[in-house]
C-alpha cells in the first residue's frame, strides 16, 4: 500500500506564516514579549525553522504592519464590530488584526486575506466559534475600511496617548505628528560600509545619504546581499552611525564602548583604527558581537561585565562611548513593539541606570579624554536632561558642541546647545520608505 495514502494533507500556502505571525502578535500584546525575543535566540518561535525565506519575510511584514498600525486597526475594527473584539479568544483578535492589516496596507488579495484569517480561527479551539464573525467583519473591512482609515488619518492613533503627549510637549504638536506619520512606514535598510559608499550603493541598488550611510530597500535576506559574507558592511541605522564619529580621529587611541552589543559602534571605532574594549553584561550578546567582528575581520577586546561594576585599567581610556540602555522610543520605526511594550514609568527607571553609567564612565576617562553619551530615546530625560544632570554633578566635565560639518551639514539635527538630536521625521524622501532616521541623542563631553 503506497505510503502517500497516509501522508498528512499539505497546508494551505501562506497559512503557516500567518499562524506564526498571530502567535508573535499575541506574544507582544498579551504576554509582553519583545519581537527580538520571539524572532531570534533561544526564545524564538519554534515554527520559524520550518518557514521558507519568502514566508519568513511575509510573517515579519504581517507582524510589523499590525504593530505599526495598531491604533488605527483598533479604530477600524471597533467600527465594524458591534461588541468589540472578543477578549476571551486571543486568536480571533489576532486573526482580525492580521486580516485587516493585509486588506488595508499590504499587497494581498482581499479574498486571500479573509480566507486565511478564517482558517486561523477555525484551527483554534477557543476561537473556532468566531469564524463567521471574522469572515463577516473582514469582508466589511474590504468594502469600508479605507474610508474608516481616512477619517482618523490626522489623529496619530498609532502612538500610545502618553507618548504622543510627551512628544507634543517637548517637540511641539506639529513635529510630534510628523514623527508619528514617519513611524507609519516600513523603514529602509541602512548599511555602514568600510569604504566606497558610492560603489556599494550602486551594487546594492540603493543611495548614499549625506552622512555616508548606504540606504536601500531590502528584498530577501540580508545575508544574501553582495558584500555580506566578505564583511564589507554592517547593518546600522544612519542616525546610530553618527555618535562614534564624534570622537574625531581615533587612530591609535584607547576607546571603551561600555554597552557595546551588537557591535555596530565598536566596528566603526575598530575600523577607524582605535584600540577598542567592548563591554556588555550579556554573554549571548557578547558572543553575537564577536561573531559580527569576525565576519568584518575587525579586532576588539571583548569583556562580559556589568559596566557599572567593571574596574577597568588603571591608566584609563582616551575615550568612552556610553550608548546607554534606554526606553528605545527612537527605534519604533524599526521595532514597532516598543510603542506598546513601554510605559511612561519606564523613563524614570532608565534615567537612574543612565546616571550610574555616566558617573562610572567619568572615572574610567583620562584627563583630556572624550566622553560620548548617546541613547536611542526621544525622551528628554534620557538625553538633554541626563547631560545637564551630569554636568551639574561633575565640574571636571565640559560640553564640546558638535558642529554642522561633523554631521554632513545637517544643522537641523543639532540642538542650540550643540548636541545631536535626530527625529524619525528627519531626512524626508519622496518615497517614505527611503526617508527618516531613528530618534537619537548624543552629546560630546571632555574631562579637564
ChimeraX attribute file (.defattr): number of C-alpha atoms within 10 A of each C-alpha:
attribute: neighborCount
match mode: 1-to-1
recipient: residues
	/A:1	5
	/A:2	6
	/A:3	6
	/A:4	8
	/A:5	8
	/A:6	8
	/A:7	8
	/A:8	7
	/A:9	8
	/A:10	6
	/A:11	8
	/A:12	9
	/A:13	10
	/A:14	17
	/A:15	17
	/A:16	20
	/A:17	23
	/A:18	27
	/A:19	23
	/A:20	21
	/A:21	25
	/A:22	26
	/A:23	18
	/A:24	25
	/A:25	30
	/A:26	18
	/A:27	16
	/A:28	20
	/A:29	16
	/A:30	10
	/A:31	11
	/A:32	14
	/A:33	17
	/A:34	19
	/A:35	20
	/A:36	12
	/A:37	15
	/A:38	19
	/A:39	15
	/A:40	11
	/A:41	10
	/A:42	10
	/A:43	11
	/A:44	15
	/A:45	16
	/A:46	11
	/A:47	11
	/A:48	18
	/A:49	10
	/A:50	11
	/A:51	15
	/A:52	11
	/A:53	13
	/A:54	13
	/A:55	18
	/A:56	22
	/A:57	15
	/A:58	16
	/A:59	24
	/A:60	17
	/A:61	17
	/A:62	25
	/A:63	26
	/A:64	24
	/A:65	23
	/A:66	26
	/A:67	26
	/A:68	26
	/A:69	21
	/A:70	22
	/A:71	17
	/A:72	22
	/A:73	25
	/A:74	19
	/A:75	14
	/A:76	22
	/A:77	22
	/A:78	13
	/A:79	16
	/A:80	19
	/A:81	15
	/A:82	8
	/A:83	8
	/A:84	12
	/A:85	19
	/A:86	13
	/A:87	9
	/A:88	10
	/A:89	17
	/A:90	21
	/A:91	27
	/A:92	28
	/A:93	23
	/A:94	26
	/A:95	29
	/A:96	28
	/A:97	27
	/A:98	26
	/A:99	32
	/A:100	28
	/A:101	26
	/A:102	21
	/A:103	23
	/A:104	17
	/A:105	13
	/A:106	15
	/A:107	9
	/A:108	13
	/A:109	11
	/A:110	19
	/A:111	15
	/A:112	14
	/A:113	26
	/A:114	26
	/A:115	17
	/A:116	22
	/A:117	28
	/A:118	25
	/A:119	19
	/A:120	24
	/A:121	27
	/A:122	18
	/A:123	13
	/A:124	16
	/A:125	10
	/A:126	14
	/A:127	21
	/A:128	18
	/A:129	14
	/A:130	19
	/A:131	20
	/A:132	12
	/A:133	14
	/A:134	27
	/A:135	22
	/A:136	15
	/A:137	19
	/A:138	27
	/A:139	20
	/A:140	15
	/A:141	25
	/A:142	19
	/A:143	12
	/A:144	14
	/A:145	20
	/A:146	14
	/A:147	12
	/A:148	17
	/A:149	15
	/A:150	10
	/A:151	10
	/A:152	13
	/A:153	13
	/A:154	11
	/A:155	13
	/A:156	20
	/A:157	18
	/A:158	23
	/A:159	24
	/A:160	15
	/A:161	11
	/A:162	11
	/A:163	18
	/A:164	18
	/A:165	14
	/A:166	17
	/A:167	20
	/A:168	15
	/A:169	11
	/A:170	13
	/A:171	15
	/A:172	12
	/A:173	15
	/A:174	11
	/A:175	16
	/A:176	23
	/A:177	20
	/A:178	15
	/A:179	24
	/A:180	23
	/A:181	19
	/A:182	22
	/A:183	27
	/A:184	21
	/A:185	20
	/A:186	19
	/A:187	22
	/A:188	21
	/A:189	21
	/A:190	27
	/A:191	23
	/A:192	23
	/A:193	21
	/A:194	16
	/A:195	11
	/A:196	10
	/A:197	20
	/A:198	17
	/A:199	14
	/A:200	22
	/A:201	19
	/A:202	12
	/A:203	13
	/A:204	17
	/A:205	13
	/A:206	20
	/A:207	21
	/A:208	18
	/A:209	16
	/A:210	13
	/A:211	16
	/A:212	20
	/A:213	24
	/A:214	30
	/A:215	27
	/A:216	19
	/A:217	16
	/A:218	15
	/A:219	11
	/A:220	12
	/A:221	11
	/A:222	13
	/A:223	9
	/A:224	10
	/A:225	13
	/A:226	14
	/A:227	16
	/A:228	15
	/A:229	12
	/A:230	10
	/A:231	17
	/A:232	17
	/A:233	22
	/A:234	22
	/A:235	17
	/A:236	19
	/A:237	24
	/A:238	22
	/A:239	27
	/A:240	23
	/A:241	20
	/A:242	22
	/A:243	23
	/A:244	25
	/A:245	16
	/A:246	21
	/A:247	19
	/A:248	10
	/A:249	12
	/A:250	21
	/A:251	13
	/A:252	13
	/A:253	16
	/A:254	18
	/A:255	27
	/A:256	30
	/A:257	25
	/A:258	27
	/A:259	24
	/A:260	25
	/A:261	25
	/A:262	19
	/A:263	24
	/A:264	20
	/A:265	23
	/A:266	32
	/A:267	28
	/A:268	21
	/A:269	28
	/A:270	21
	/A:271	19
	/A:272	18
	/A:273	17
	/A:274	23
	/A:275	22
	/A:276	26
	/A:277	21
	/A:278	27
	/A:279	23
	/A:280	22
	/A:281	18
	/A:282	15
	/A:283	13
	/A:284	15
	/A:285	16
	/A:286	23
	/A:287	15
	/A:288	15
	/A:289	22
	/A:290	21
	/A:291	14
	/A:292	19
	/A:293	21
	/A:294	13
	/A:295	15
	/A:296	19
	/A:297	14
	/A:298	17
	/A:299	19
	/A:300	21
	/A:301	12
	/A:302	20
	/A:303	18
	/A:304	16
	/A:305	18
	/A:306	15
	/A:307	21
	/A:308	16
	/A:309	10
	/A:310	15
	/A:311	13
	/A:312	14
	/A:313	8
	/A:314	9
	/A:315	9
	/A:316	20
	/A:317	26
	/A:318	22
	/A:319	27
	/A:320	28
	/A:321	27
	/A:322	24
	/A:323	24
	/A:324	23
	/A:325	17
	/A:326	23
	/A:327	25
	/A:328	22
	/A:329	22
	/A:330	27
	/A:331	23
	/A:332	23
	/A:333	26
	/A:334	19
	/A:335	18
	/A:336	26
	/A:337	25
	/A:338	20
	/A:339	22
	/A:340	18
	/A:341	14
	/A:342	16
	/A:343	13
	/A:344	12
	/A:345	8
	/A:346	11
	/A:347	19
	/A:348	13
	/A:349	12
	/A:350	16
	/A:351	20
	/A:352	12
	/A:353	14
	/A:354	26
	/A:355	17
	/A:356	14
	/A:357	22
	/A:358	22
	/A:359	14
	/A:360	17
	/A:361	25
	/A:362	23
	/A:363	15
	/A:364	22
	/A:365	21
	/A:366	18
	/A:367	16
	/A:368	15
	/A:369	21
	/A:370	27
	/A:371	30
	/A:372	22
	/A:373	24
	/A:374	28
	/A:375	26
	/A:376	26
	/A:377	26
	/A:378	28
	/A:379	24
	/A:380	16
	/A:381	17
	/A:382	26
	/A:383	25
	/A:384	19
	/A:385	13
	/A:386	17
	/A:387	24
	/A:388	12
	/A:389	12
	/A:390	18
	/A:391	15
	/A:392	11
	/A:393	11
	/A:394	12
	/A:395	10
	/A:396	14
	/A:397	21
	/A:398	17
	/A:399	18
	/A:400	15
	/A:401	16
	/A:402	19
	/A:403	16
	/A:404	15
	/A:405	9
	/A:406	14
	/A:407	20
	/A:408	12
	/A:409	13
	/A:410	16
	/A:411	16
	/A:412	14
	/A:413	19
	/A:414	21
	/A:415	16
	/A:416	9
	/A:417	12
	/A:418	18
	/A:419	22
	/A:420	28
	/A:421	24
	/A:422	28
	/A:423	25
	/A:424	26
	/A:425	22
	/A:426	20
	/A:427	17
	/A:428	14
	/A:429	11
	/A:430	7
	/A:431	8
	/A:432	18
	/A:433	17
	/A:434	21
	/A:435	19
	/A:436	25
	/A:437	27
	/A:438	27
	/A:439	26
	/A:440	26
	/A:441	30
	/A:442	28
	/A:443	25
	/A:444	23
	/A:445	24
	/A:446	19
	/A:447	19
	/A:448	12
